[in-house]
């Protein structure tokens, strides 16, 4: 019996139903507990050493600017170099640990995170501005990544023994997947647990050691994950936690000759910068650095006249305004055929106006955007939108001691308009009219991005054509364009949306390994 057969088959962690009173009370209790611990000093973690620095990142609650989540120690280049040397040393022993044993650390972490699910979610409610369901889904996805990648590493190790290479008489041939080395992990703030855990755990379980540089807006939840991995006994130096500025620490490590790979999720601009820096060969560098980059999106939903219009409108609103539109998969565009355009737009506006704005800890549908820079950028785009389309609802700031913006809908927007082409990363939806479903698909495709999309139709021939012609990494039919599930919807995009890594899929771990062929003459 194979080792994977001894494990239960992978299944996605169920989402919590907060309509149930016990679930709601449990989350409220977790939020109260997290609030009692706010403002702590958070250290760097290099090897087994906790390092407190004078320079700090102050993490604040974007929904209540008076609330400090934590003061996080900040690495400089000297400490980044210390972390690199520590990771290099740890790699020499970690790469020899059998894959099954490496996987056990992830499985133990998944078990503990499941037991403490609301603790992790509550911290995200306060640090990133997610409501209960968004935070719960983030934690569930983190658990899924741990469980999925653990099983996938075991499966790959078994393939090493059974890879069906073409037999050659008199030879014994074998292909094995071996680790790369030391990698730099740069996760985003919008999925501060799930993507951080997924990127880090995949690299680690594949046998690499990592330098985790969390997003500066959400470093406390990233530290909670690093502490969890230490708790389950992950050897010192395998995961090194080094918050710091991108321009100082990020660039230093990206250009370091001993960096073997960079795994990044974030904006197009930063992703392209990392790719460019990594392409230059530093003195003493003996490999081509591997860059795994998941970047931006300008995702959209296409609706034809045969569609279930109520379902389409709900999907448009959910995709556009879930977590305030701060998802790379957010459906910030919709293209609707002319014959049902007015009806769908009316339904979208009605649903949008029902969204309640307020504190995430009160579980409001719409919370704050992440920080002042995003707040100002989104408000600027709204002003641009007022020149490019018809404002139907929203259009400005919302009340609250935080970065609150009204969910905003523009209609009659040309496909080439800025609010149709540029990633806003906020609660702004642009709607365009198409003469027919083929033109709607053409408008959808007219973007430099290619991450997610949805097609709403009841016509099977049209659906078949849309599946071929809509150019994106994750295409959904008759459902929202957000909410990819690990194992079910491997995630990654085309064009300027990144390297199409397909996180949460069976190809992902291969990005953190290299295949070695050995051939022995008998």
C-alpha positions in Angstrom: 0.0 0.0 0.0 1.3 3.5 -0.9 1.9 6.1 1.8 -0.7 8.4 0.4 -3.2 5.6 0.6 -2.8 5.6 4.4 -4.0 9.1 4.5 -7.6 10.1 4.2 -8.3 11.6 0.8 -8.0 15.3 0.6 -11.1 17.3 1.1 -11.7 21.0 1.4 -12.1 22.5 4.8 -15.8 23.3 5.3 -16.8 27.0 5.6 -18.4 28.2 8.9 -22.1 29.1 8.7 -22.3 32.3 10.7 -26.0 32.4 10.4 -25.9 29.8 13.2 -25.8 31.5 16.6 -23.0 29.3 18.1 -20.7 30.0 15.2 -21.3 33.7 15.4 -20.7 33.7 19.2 -17.5 31.7 18.7 -16.2 34.3 16.3 -17.2 37.2 18.6 -15.3 35.5 21.4 -12.2 35.0 19.3 -12.3 38.6 18.2 -12.5 39.7 21.9 -9.6 37.4 22.7 -7.4 38.8 19.9 -8.3 42.4 20.9 -7.0 41.7 24.4 -3.6 40.8 22.9 -3.3 43.8 20.5 -0.2 46.0 20.4 2.4 43.4 21.1 6.0 43.6 20.0 6.6 41.0 17.3 10.2 39.7 16.6 12.0 38.6 13.5 12.6 34.8 13.5 16.0 33.8 12.1 16.8 30.2 12.8 15.9 29.6 16.4 16.6 33.2 17.4 13.9 35.8 18.1 15.3 39.3 17.2 13.6 42.6 18.2 14.7 45.6 16.3 14.4 49.3 17.0 12.8 49.9 13.6 9.2 48.7 13.5 6.3 48.2 11.2 3.1 49.4 12.9 0.2 47.3 11.8 -3.1 49.1 12.2 -6.8 48.1 11.9 -7.9 49.6 8.6 -11.5 49.7 10.0 -10.5 51.5 13.2 -7.4 53.6 12.8 -7.0 54.1 16.6 -6.3 50.4 17.0 -2.8 49.0 16.6 -2.6 45.3 15.9 1.1 45.0 16.6 4.6 46.5 16.4 6.6 44.2 14.1 10.4 44.3 14.1 11.8 45.3 10.8 14.8 43.6 9.1 17.5 45.5 7.3 20.0 44.2 4.8 22.4 43.0 7.5 19.7 40.9 9.1 18.5 39.7 5.7 22.0 38.4 5.1 22.0 36.7 8.4 18.7 35.0 7.5 20.1 34.0 4.1 23.2 32.3 5.7 20.9 30.6 8.2 18.7 29.3 5.5 21.6 28.1 3.5 23.0 26.1 6.4 19.5 24.7 7.2 19.0 23.6 3.6 21.9 21.2 3.7 20.1 19.0 6.3 16.5 19.8 5.4 16.9 18.6 1.8 17.9 15.2 3.1 14.7 14.8 5.2 12.4 12.3 3.5 9.4 13.8 1.8 7.0 11.9 4.0 8.6 13.4 7.2 8.5 16.9 5.7 4.8 16.4 4.9 4.1 15.6 8.6 4.9 19.1 9.7 2.3 20.5 7.3 -0.3 17.9 8.4 0.3 18.8 12.1 0.0 22.5 11.3 -3.2 21.9 9.5 -4.7 20.0 12.4 -3.8 22.8 14.9 -5.0 25.5 12.6 -8.3 23.7 12.2 -8.7 23.5 16.0 -7.9 27.3 16.3 -9.7 28.4 13.1 -11.5 31.3 14.6 -8.3 32.6 16.3 -6.7 33.0 12.9 -9.8 34.4 11.3 -10.4 36.9 14.1 -6.9 38.3 13.6 -7.6 38.8 9.9 -10.9 40.5 10.7 -8.9 43.1 12.6 -5.7 43.3 10.7 -7.0 43.1 7.1 -10.6 44.3 7.3 -12.3 41.0 6.3 -15.8 40.2 7.5 -16.5 36.9 9.1 -17.1 34.9 6.0 -14.1 36.3 4.1 -11.8 35.7 7.0 -13.1 32.2 7.5 -12.7 31.3 3.9 -9.1 32.6 4.0 -8.3 30.4 7.0 -10.0 27.4 5.4 -7.9 27.9 2.3 -4.8 28.0 4.4 -5.8 24.7 6.0 -6.5 23.3 2.5 -3.0 24.3 1.2 -1.3 22.6 4.1 -3.3 19.4 3.7 -3.1 19.3 -0.1 0.6 20.1 -0.5 1.5 17.5 2.2 -0.3 14.8 0.2 1.1 16.0 -3.1 4.7 15.9 -1.9 4.1 12.3 -0.7 2.6 11.5 -4.1 5.5 13.0 -6.0 8.0 11.0 -3.9 6.2 7.8 -4.8 6.3 8.8 -8.5 10.1 9.0 -8.1 10.0 5.2 -7.6 7.5 4.4 -10.3 7.9 7.0 -13.1 7.2 5.1 -16.3 10.3 6.0 -18.3 10.8 4.2 -21.6 12.7 1.0 -20.7 16.2 0.5 -22.2 17.8 -2.9 -22.0 20.8 -3.0 -19.7 20.0 0.3 -18.0 18.3 1.3 -14.8 16.8 4.8 -15.3 15.1 6.9 -12.6 13.7 10.5 -12.5 13.5 12.2 -9.1 12.3 15.6 -8.0 14.8 17.3 -5.8 14.7 20.7 -4.0 16.0 23.9 -5.4 17.6 25.7 -2.5 16.8 28.9 -0.6 13.8 30.8 -1.8 12.3 34.2 -1.0 8.6 34.2 -0.3 6.7 37.5 -0.8 3.0 37.1 -0.1 0.3 39.7 -0.5 -1.9 41.4 2.1 -5.2 40.6 0.6 -5.1 36.9 1.5 -2.6 37.3 4.3 -3.0 33.8 5.7 -4.0 31.6 2.8 -1.6 32.7 0.2 1.2 33.2 2.7 0.7 29.6 4.0 0.3 28.2 0.5 3.4 29.8 -1.0 5.6 29.0 2.1 4.4 25.5 2.8 4.8 24.4 -0.8 8.4 25.5 -0.9 9.2 23.9 2.4 7.5 20.6 1.9 9.4 20.3 -1.4 12.7 20.4 0.6 13.6 24.1 0.3 14.3 26.6 3.0 12.7 30.0 2.9 13.0 33.6 3.8 9.4 34.8 4.4 9.0 38.6 3.9 5.3 39.2 4.7 3.2 42.1 3.4 3.8 45.2 5.5 0.1 45.8 6.0 -0.5 42.3 7.5 2.7 41.0 9.2 1.0 39.9 12.4 -1.1 37.2 10.9 2.0 36.0 9.0 3.9 35.8 12.2 1.1 33.8 13.8 1.7 31.2 11.0 5.4 31.2 11.5 4.9 30.7 15.2 2.6 27.8 14.4 5.3 26.1 12.3 7.8 26.5 15.1 5.2 24.9 17.5 4.8 21.8 15.3 8.6 21.4 15.4 9.8 22.6 12.0 13.6 22.6 12.3 15.1 26.0 13.0 16.2 27.9 9.9 13.8 26.2 7.5 11.4 29.1 7.8 12.9 32.5 8.6 10.5 35.4 9.3 11.9 38.7 8.1 9.5 41.6 7.6 11.1 44.6 5.9 10.7 47.1 3.1 10.5 45.9 -0.4 13.0 48.5 -1.7 15.6 47.5 1.0 15.2 43.9 2.0 13.1 42.7 -1.0 15.4 44.0 -3.6 18.5 42.8 -1.7 17.3 39.2 -1.5 15.9 39.2 -5.0 19.4 40.1 -6.4 21.3 37.9 -3.9 23.5 35.4 -5.7 22.4 32.6 -3.3 18.7 33.1 -3.9 17.5 30.2 -5.9 13.9 31.2 -6.4 11.5 34.0 -5.7 7.8 33.3 -5.1 5.7 36.4 -5.3 2.0 37.3 -5.3 1.0 41.0 -5.7 0.7 43.8 -8.2 1.8 43.7 -11.9 4.3 46.5 -11.3 6.1 44.8 -8.4 6.0 41.4 -10.2 7.6 42.8 -13.3 10.3 44.6 -11.2 11.1 41.3 -9.4 11.3 39.5 -12.7 13.7 42.1 -14.1 15.9 42.1 -11.0 16.0 38.4 -10.8 17.0 38.1 -14.5 20.4 39.8 -13.9 23.1 37.4 -12.8 24.9 38.5 -9.7 28.6 37.8 -9.1 29.0 34.3 -7.8 25.6 33.2 -9.0 25.6 29.8 -10.6 22.0 29.3 -11.6 19.1 31.0 -13.4 16.7 32.2 -10.6 13.3 30.8 -10.9 10.5 33.4 -10.5 6.9 32.3 -9.6 4.8 35.3 -10.0 1.0 35.7 -9.5 0.2 39.3 -10.3 -2.9 41.5 -11.1 -6.2 41.0 -12.8 -8.9 42.9 -14.5 -11.5 40.2 -14.4 -14.9 40.2 -15.8 -18.3 38.6 -16.2 -20.1 38.2 -19.6 -23.9 37.8 -19.6 -25.9 36.8 -22.6 -29.7 37.1 -23.1 -30.3 33.4 -22.3 -28.8 33.6 -18.9 -30.4 33.4 -15.5 -30.3 37.1 -15.0 -30.9 37.0 -11.2 -28.0 34.6 -10.7 -25.8 36.7 -13.1 -26.6 39.9 -11.2 -25.8 38.3 -7.8 -22.6 36.9 -9.2 -21.5 40.3 -10.5 -22.1 42.0 -7.2 -20.5 39.3 -5.1 -17.4 39.2 -7.5 -17.1 42.9 -7.6 -17.6 43.8 -3.9 -16.5 40.8 -1.9 -13.7 42.0 0.4 -14.2 45.4 -1.1 -13.0 44.3 -4.5 -9.5 43.7 -3.1 -9.0 40.3 -4.8 -6.9 39.7 -7.9 -9.9 37.6 -9.0 -12.4 40.3 -8.4 -15.0 40.9 -11.1 -14.4 44.6 -11.7 -16.0 44.5 -15.2 -19.2 43.2 -16.6 -20.2 43.0 -20.3 -23.9 42.5 -20.9 -25.7 42.0 -24.2 -28.0 44.9 -25.2 -31.3 43.0 -25.1 -31.0 42.4 -21.3 -28.6 45.1 -20.4 -31.0 47.5 -18.7 -32.6 44.7 -16.7 -29.3 43.3 -15.4 -27.9 46.7 -14.6 -31.1 47.5 -12.6 -30.7 44.2 -10.6 -27.0 44.9 -10.0 -27.6 48.4 -8.7 -30.4 47.2 -6.4 -28.3 44.5 -4.9 -25.3 46.9 -4.5 -27.5 49.4 -2.6 -28.4 46.6 -0.1 -24.8 46.1 1.0 -24.2 47.5 4.5 -20.9 49.3 5.2 -19.2 49.1 8.6 -16.8 47.5 10.9 -15.6 44.0 9.9 -15.8 42.9 13.6 -19.5 43.7 13.4 -19.6 41.5 10.3 -20.8 44.1 7.8 -20.9 43.2 4.2 -18.5 45.9 3.1 -15.6 47.0 5.3 -12.5 49.2 4.7 -9.9 49.1 2.1 -6.5 48.2 3.3 -4.6 51.5 3.8 -4.5 55.2 3.0 -2.6 54.8 -0.3 -5.2 52.4 -1.6 -8.0 54.6 -0.3 -6.7 57.6 -2.2 -6.0 55.7 -5.3 -9.5 54.2 -5.4 -11.1 57.6 -4.8 -9.0 59.0 -7.7 -10.3 56.2 -10.0 -13.8 56.9 -9.0 -13.3 60.5 -10.1 -12.0 59.2 -13.4 -15.0 56.9 -13.7 -17.3 59.9 -13.4 -15.9 61.2 -16.6 -15.9 57.8 -18.4 -19.3 56.4 -17.5 -22.6 57.0 -15.8 -22.5 56.8 -12.0 -25.4 54.7 -10.8 -24.6 54.2 -7.1 -21.8 55.0 -4.7 -19.1 57.3 -5.9 -17.3 58.5 -2.8 -16.2 58.0 0.8 -18.3 56.2 3.4 -18.6 57.0 7.1 -16.3 55.4 9.7 -13.0 55.8 11.4 -11.2 53.9 8.7 -10.7 53.6 5.0 -14.3 53.2 3.9 -15.5 53.7 0.4 -19.0 53.2 -1.0 -19.5 50.3 -3.4 -19.6 52.1 -6.7 -21.2 51.1 -10.0 -20.6 52.8 -13.4 -22.6 51.9 -16.5 -22.2 52.7 -20.2 -18.4 52.4 -19.9 -16.4 52.0 -23.1 -14.2 48.9 -23.2 -11.1 51.0 -23.7 -11.8 53.3 -20.7 -9.3 53.4 -17.9 -11.7 52.0 -15.4 -12.2 49.1 -17.7 -8.5 48.5 -18.4 -6.6 49.4 -15.2 -6.6 47.3 -12.0 -8.3 49.5 -9.3 -8.3 46.9 -6.5 -11.3 48.4 -4.7 -15.1 48.5 -4.7 -15.6 49.8 -8.2 -17.5 48.1 -10.9 -17.6 49.1 -14.6 -20.4 47.8 -16.8 -20.4 47.8 -20.6 -23.0 47.0 -23.3 -22.4 44.6 -26.1 -24.5 44.1 -29.3 -24.3 40.3 -28.8 -22.5 37.6 -26.8 -19.5 37.3 -29.2 -18.8 41.1 -28.9 -19.1 40.8 -25.1 -16.4 38.1 -25.1 -14.2 40.3 -27.4 -14.6 43.1 -24.9 -13.8 40.8 -22.1 -10.6 39.7 -23.8 -9.5 43.2 -24.6 -7.1 43.5 -21.6 -3.5 43.0 -20.8 -4.6 40.7 -17.9 -6.0 37.2 -18.0 -6.7 35.8 -14.5 -10.4 34.9 -14.0 -13.6 35.3 -15.9 -17.2 34.1 -15.9 -19.7 33.4 -18.7 -23.4 33.3 -18.0 -25.6 31.6 -20.6 -28.0 28.7 -20.9 -27.0 28.0 -24.5 -24.6 25.0 -24.7 -23.1 25.9 -28.0 -22.3 29.4 -26.8 -20.8 27.9 -23.6 -18.6 25.6 -25.6 -17.3 28.5 -27.7 -16.8 30.7 -24.6 -14.8 28.0 -23.0 -12.4 28.1 -26.0 -12.3 31.8 -26.6 -12.4 33.6 -23.3 -8.6 34.0 -22.5 -7.9 33.6 -18.8 -6.4 31.1 -16.4 -9.6 30.4 -14.5 -12.8 30.5 -16.4 -16.2 29.8 -14.7 -19.6 29.2 -16.2 -22.7 30.4 -14.5 -21.0 31.2 -11.2 -19.0 34.0 -9.7 -15.4 34.6 -10.8 -14.0 34.6 -7.3 -13.6 31.8 -4.7 -11.2 29.2 -6.2 -11.0 26.0 -4.1 -7.7 24.2 -3.5 -7.6 21.0 -5.4 -10.8 21.8 -7.4 -9.7 25.1 -9.1 -5.9 25.3 -9.6 -5.3 29.0 -9.7 -3.2 31.2 -11.9 -3.5 33.6 -14.8 -2.3 34.4 -18.3 -0.6 37.5 -19.8 0.2 40.2 -17.2 -1.6 38.2 -14.5 1.6 36.2 -13.9 3.3 32.9 -14.6 0.1 30.8 -14.4 1.4 28.8 -11.4 -1.8 27.0 -10.8 -1.6 27.2 -7.0 -3.6 24.5 -5.2 -3.1 22.1 -8.2 -1.0 19.1 -9.1 1.5 21.1 -11.0 2.4 23.6 -8.3 5.0 21.7 -6.3 7.0 21.1 -9.4 7.8 24.8 -9.5 9.8 24.4 -6.3 11.8 21.3 -7.5 14.0 20.3 -10.3 13.9 16.9 -12.0 17.1 14.8 -11.9 17.5 11.9 -14.2 19.9 9.1 -13.2 20.9 6.3 -15.5 22.9 3.3 -14.5 24.3 0.7 -16.8 23.6 -2.8 -15.5 
